[in-house]
Amino acid sequence: MSFTVQAIDHVQVTCAPSQEAACIAFYRDVLRLSEIEKPEDLKPNGGAWFQVGALQLHLGVDPEQTVPKSKRHVCFLVDHLEAAEGALKAAGFEIEPQPIDAFGLRRFFVRDPAGTRVEVGAR
């Protein structure tokens, strides 16, 4: 029997308990993602869920969290790249510029408070 993957429903990133508030603020207040209600039975686990278009980003809390620097990342498309970069800089985040456009995408990278790499791009 065969099957076909039809879509991505959500992506999960994680943080240590000590980074939870800072990471929620990063995704909700700095990147301005819309926070959505988590199911009641998952609320005790901490973290937060965000709606991004048709997809969701789930921020999970992991007591054993360690995030070595890596190239793993999620990419958010924005309508105004320079405004996003300015907002992140104003919030104190270091921008990792990318001198080469990728597949028609102008972009930069930033790391959330837990060290997760986040790509921000515009077409």
C-alpha atoms as an extended CHARMM CRD file, in Angstrom:
* protein
*
       123  EXT
         1         1  MET       CA              0.0000000000        0.0000000000        0.0000000000  PROA      1               0.0000000000
         2         2  SER       CA              1.4140000000        3.4330000000       -0.8690000000  PROA      2               0.0000000000
         3         3  PHE       CA              0.6740000000        6.9090000000        0.3870000000  PROA      3               0.0000000000
         4         4  THR       CA              1.3940000000       10.5220000000       -0.4610000000  PROA      4               0.0000000000
         5         5  VAL       CA              2.2620000000       13.2850000000        1.9780000000  PROA      5               0.0000000000
         6         6  GLN       CA             -0.2810000000       16.0000000000        1.1990000000  PROA      6               0.0000000000
         7         7  ALA       CA              0.7930000000       18.9740000000        3.3040000000  PROA      7               0.0000000000
         8         8  ILE       CA              2.6980000000       20.2290000000        6.3220000000  PROA      8               0.0000000000
         9         9  ASP       CA              0.3400000000       20.9440000000        9.2090000000  PROA      9               0.0000000000
        10        10  HSD       CA              2.8220000000       22.4490000000       11.6750000000  PROA      10              0.0000000000
        11        11  VAL       CA              6.4560000000       22.8300000000       12.6160000000  PROA      11              0.0000000000
        12        12  GLN       CA              7.6680000000       22.5770000000       16.2030000000  PROA      12              0.0000000000
        13        13  VAL       CA             10.6340000000       24.3390000000       17.7280000000  PROA      13              0.0000000000
        14        14  THR       CA             11.6670000000       23.8930000000       21.3390000000  PROA      14              0.0000000000
        15        15  CYS       CA             13.2050000000       25.8430000000       24.1750000000  PROA      15              0.0000000000
        16        16  ALA       CA             14.3510000000       25.2280000000       27.7280000000  PROA      16              0.0000000000
        17        17  PRO       CA             11.9180000000       26.2280000000       30.4960000000  PROA      17              0.0000000000
        18        18  SER       CA             14.1440000000       29.2040000000       31.3630000000  PROA      18              0.0000000000
        19        19  GLN       CA             13.7540000000       30.5050000000       27.7860000000  PROA      19              0.0000000000
        20        20  GLU       CA             10.0010000000       30.0100000000       27.4420000000  PROA      20              0.0000000000
        21        21  ALA       CA              8.8660000000       33.5860000000       28.1190000000  PROA      21              0.0000000000
        22        22  ALA       CA             11.5860000000       35.0860000000       25.9130000000  PROA      22              0.0000000000
        23        23  CYS       CA             10.7920000000       32.6950000000       23.0530000000  PROA      23              0.0000000000
        24        24  ILE       CA              7.0460000000       33.3500000000       23.2660000000  PROA      24              0.0000000000
        25        25  ALA       CA              7.7820000000       37.0870000000       23.1630000000  PROA      25              0.0000000000
        26        26  PHE       CA             10.1070000000       36.5910000000       20.1650000000  PROA      26              0.0000000000
        27        27  TYR       CA              7.5020000000       34.7810000000       18.0650000000  PROA      27              0.0000000000
        28        28  ARG       CA              4.4380000000       36.7200000000       19.2860000000  PROA      28              0.0000000000
        29        29  ASP       CA              5.7520000000       40.2450000000       19.8590000000  PROA      29              0.0000000000
        30        30  VAL       CA              8.8190000000       40.6000000000       17.6300000000  PROA      30              0.0000000000
        31        31  LEU       CA              7.8350000000       38.4370000000       14.6370000000  PROA      31              0.0000000000
        32        32  ARG       CA              4.1610000000       39.2870000000       15.3310000000  PROA      32              0.0000000000
        33        33  LEU       CA              2.8090000000       35.7790000000       14.7800000000  PROA      33              0.0000000000
        34        34  SER       CA             -0.7970000000       35.2420000000       15.8520000000  PROA      34              0.0000000000
        35        35  GLU       CA             -0.9030000000       33.1550000000       19.0240000000  PROA      35              0.0000000000
        36        36  ILE       CA             -3.6910000000       30.5760000000       19.0360000000  PROA      36              0.0000000000
        37        37  GLU       CA             -5.2510000000       28.5830000000       21.8440000000  PROA      37              0.0000000000
        38        38  LYS       CA             -3.5950000000       25.2790000000       22.6810000000  PROA      38              0.0000000000
        39        39  PRO       CA             -5.8130000000       22.2910000000       23.4970000000  PROA      39              0.0000000000
        40        40  GLU       CA             -6.6200000000       22.1850000000       27.2200000000  PROA      40              0.0000000000
        41        41  ASP       CA             -4.8260000000       18.8810000000       27.7650000000  PROA      41              0.0000000000
        42        42  LEU       CA             -1.5860000000       20.3190000000       26.3030000000  PROA      42              0.0000000000
        43        43  LYS       CA             -1.5470000000       23.6210000000       28.2100000000  PROA      43              0.0000000000
        44        44  PRO       CA              0.2340000000       22.1330000000       31.2640000000  PROA      44              0.0000000000
        45        45  ASN       CA              3.2050000000       21.3400000000       28.9910000000  PROA      45              0.0000000000
        46        46  GLY       CA              3.8800000000       25.0590000000       28.4930000000  PROA      46              0.0000000000
        47        47  GLY       CA              4.9360000000       26.6930000000       25.2670000000  PROA      47              0.0000000000
        48        48  ALA       CA              2.6170000000       28.3030000000       22.7580000000  PROA      48              0.0000000000
        49        49  TRP       CA              1.0800000000       27.7600000000       19.3390000000  PROA      49              0.0000000000
        50        50  PHE       CA              1.0230000000       30.2990000000       16.5380000000  PROA      50              0.0000000000
        51        51  GLN       CA             -0.9290000000       30.4700000000       13.2860000000  PROA      51              0.0000000000
        52        52  VAL       CA              1.0830000000       31.4310000000       10.1950000000  PROA      52              0.0000000000
        53        53  GLY       CA             -1.1580000000       31.4160000000        7.1370000000  PROA      53              0.0000000000
        54        54  ALA       CA             -2.3970000000       27.8580000000        6.6780000000  PROA      54              0.0000000000
        55        55  LEU       CA              0.3670000000       26.4210000000        8.8970000000  PROA      55              0.0000000000
        56        56  GLN       CA              1.1330000000       26.4790000000       12.5800000000  PROA      56              0.0000000000
        57        57  LEU       CA              4.3380000000       26.9490000000       14.5410000000  PROA      57              0.0000000000
        58        58  HSD       CA              4.3630000000       25.1240000000       17.8680000000  PROA      58              0.0000000000
        59        59  LEU       CA              6.8060000000       26.2500000000       20.5460000000  PROA      59              0.0000000000
        60        60  GLY       CA              7.4190000000       23.3820000000       22.9250000000  PROA      60              0.0000000000
        61        61  VAL       CA              9.1850000000       23.4080000000       26.2820000000  PROA      61              0.0000000000
        62        62  ASP       CA             11.8550000000       20.7460000000       26.7290000000  PROA      62              0.0000000000
        63        63  PRO       CA             13.4970000000       20.4340000000       30.1760000000  PROA      63              0.0000000000
        64        64  GLU       CA             16.5460000000       18.8460000000       28.5380000000  PROA      64              0.0000000000
        65        65  GLN       CA             16.7890000000       21.4510000000       25.7740000000  PROA      65              0.0000000000
        66        66  THR       CA             20.1600000000       22.0690000000       24.2220000000  PROA      66              0.0000000000
        67        67  VAL       CA             20.3490000000       23.6680000000       20.7910000000  PROA      67              0.0000000000
        68        68  PRO       CA             23.7740000000       23.4580000000       19.2320000000  PROA      68              0.0000000000
        69        69  LYS       CA             24.2750000000       25.9930000000       16.4810000000  PROA      69              0.0000000000
        70        70  SER       CA             23.1950000000       24.3580000000       13.2540000000  PROA      70              0.0000000000
        71        71  LYS       CA             21.7210000000       25.1840000000        9.8850000000  PROA      71              0.0000000000
        72        72  ARG       CA             18.3100000000       23.7030000000       10.8260000000  PROA      72              0.0000000000
        73        73  HSD       CA             15.7200000000       26.4210000000       10.5010000000  PROA      73              0.0000000000
        74        74  VAL       CA             12.2180000000       27.5150000000        9.6600000000  PROA      74              0.0000000000
        75        75  CYS       CA             11.6910000000       30.2780000000        7.0700000000  PROA      75              0.0000000000
        76        76  PHE       CA              9.0850000000       33.0050000000        7.4170000000  PROA      76              0.0000000000
        77        77  LEU       CA              8.1230000000       35.0680000000        4.3760000000  PROA      77              0.0000000000
        78        78  VAL       CA              7.4300000000       38.7210000000        5.0970000000  PROA      78              0.0000000000
        79        79  ASP       CA              5.9850000000       41.5450000000        3.0340000000  PROA      79              0.0000000000
        80        80  HSD       CA              8.7440000000       44.0150000000        3.9130000000  PROA      80              0.0000000000
        81        81  LEU       CA             12.1900000000       42.5330000000        4.5880000000  PROA      81              0.0000000000
        82        82  GLU       CA             13.8370000000       45.7660000000        5.7140000000  PROA      82              0.0000000000
        83        83  ALA       CA             11.0480000000       46.4690000000        8.2370000000  PROA      83              0.0000000000
        84        84  ALA       CA             11.3770000000       42.9480000000        9.6710000000  PROA      84              0.0000000000
        85        85  GLU       CA             15.1450000000       43.3400000000        9.9480000000  PROA      85              0.0000000000
        86        86  GLY       CA             14.7260000000       46.7140000000       11.6640000000  PROA      86              0.0000000000
        87        87  ALA       CA             12.2170000000       45.3160000000       14.1630000000  PROA      87              0.0000000000
        88        88  LEU       CA             14.5060000000       42.4190000000       15.0520000000  PROA      88              0.0000000000
        89        89  LYS       CA             17.5320000000       44.7140000000       15.4440000000  PROA      89              0.0000000000
        90        90  ALA       CA             15.4880000000       47.1260000000       17.5770000000  PROA      90              0.0000000000
        91        91  ALA       CA             14.5190000000       44.2030000000       19.8220000000  PROA      91              0.0000000000
        92        92  GLY       CA             18.2160000000       43.3790000000       20.2850000000  PROA      92              0.0000000000
        93        93  PHE       CA             18.5950000000       40.4110000000       17.9490000000  PROA      93              0.0000000000
        94        94  GLU       CA             21.7230000000       39.9310000000       15.8560000000  PROA      94              0.0000000000
        95        95  ILE       CA             21.1040000000       39.5710000000       12.1360000000  PROA      95              0.0000000000
        96        96  GLU       CA             23.1050000000       37.0690000000       10.0860000000  PROA      96              0.0000000000
        97        97  PRO       CA             23.0280000000       38.6380000000        6.6090000000  PROA      97              0.0000000000
        98        98  GLN       CA             22.9570000000       36.4830000000        3.5140000000  PROA      98              0.0000000000
        99        99  PRO       CA             24.6910000000       38.1510000000        0.5770000000  PROA      99              0.0000000000
       100       100  ILE       CA             23.2750000000       35.7510000000       -2.0050000000  PROA      100             0.0000000000
       101       101  ASP       CA             19.5960000000       35.5920000000       -2.8570000000  PROA      101             0.0000000000
       102       102  ALA       CA             18.2880000000       32.0320000000       -2.8800000000  PROA      102             0.0000000000
       103       103  PHE       CA             15.7300000000       31.0410000000       -5.4790000000  PROA      103             0.0000000000
       104       104  GLY       CA             14.5420000000       34.6260000000       -5.8320000000  PROA      104             0.0000000000
       105       105  LEU       CA             14.3170000000       35.0660000000       -2.0610000000  PROA      105             0.0000000000
       106       106  ARG       CA             16.0530000000       38.0100000000       -0.4040000000  PROA      106             0.0000000000
       107       107  ARG       CA             16.7370000000       36.8800000000        3.1450000000  PROA      107             0.0000000000
       108       108  PHE       CA             18.6000000000       37.0020000000        6.4200000000  PROA      108             0.0000000000
       109       109  PHE       CA             18.8930000000       34.7440000000        9.4310000000  PROA      109             0.0000000000
       110       110  VAL       CA             18.3960000000       35.4100000000       13.1320000000  PROA      110             0.0000000000
       111       111  ARG       CA             18.3700000000       33.1130000000       16.1650000000  PROA      111             0.0000000000
       112       112  ASP       CA             15.4970000000       33.0190000000       18.6500000000  PROA      112             0.0000000000
       113       113  PRO       CA             16.3290000000       33.2630000000       22.3850000000  PROA      113             0.0000000000
       114       114  ALA       CA             16.7790000000       29.4600000000       22.5390000000  PROA      114             0.0000000000
       115       115  GLY       CA             19.2770000000       29.5050000000       19.6470000000  PROA      115             0.0000000000
       116       116  THR       CA             16.9550000000       28.1570000000       16.9510000000  PROA      116             0.0000000000
       117       117  ARG       CA             17.9070000000       29.5400000000       13.5420000000  PROA      117             0.0000000000
       118       118  VAL       CA             15.1130000000       31.4740000000       11.8320000000  PROA      118             0.0000000000
       119       119  GLU       CA             15.2390000000       32.5840000000        8.1990000000  PROA      119             0.0000000000
       120       120  VAL       CA             13.2650000000       35.6830000000        7.2410000000  PROA      120             0.0000000000
       121       121  GLY       CA             12.7660000000       36.2940000000        3.5460000000  PROA      121             0.0000000000
       122       122  ALA       CA             10.8420000000       38.2430000000        0.9400000000  PROA      122             0.0000000000
       123       123  ARG       CA             10.2670000000       37.6450000000       -2.7650000000  PROA      123             0.0000000000
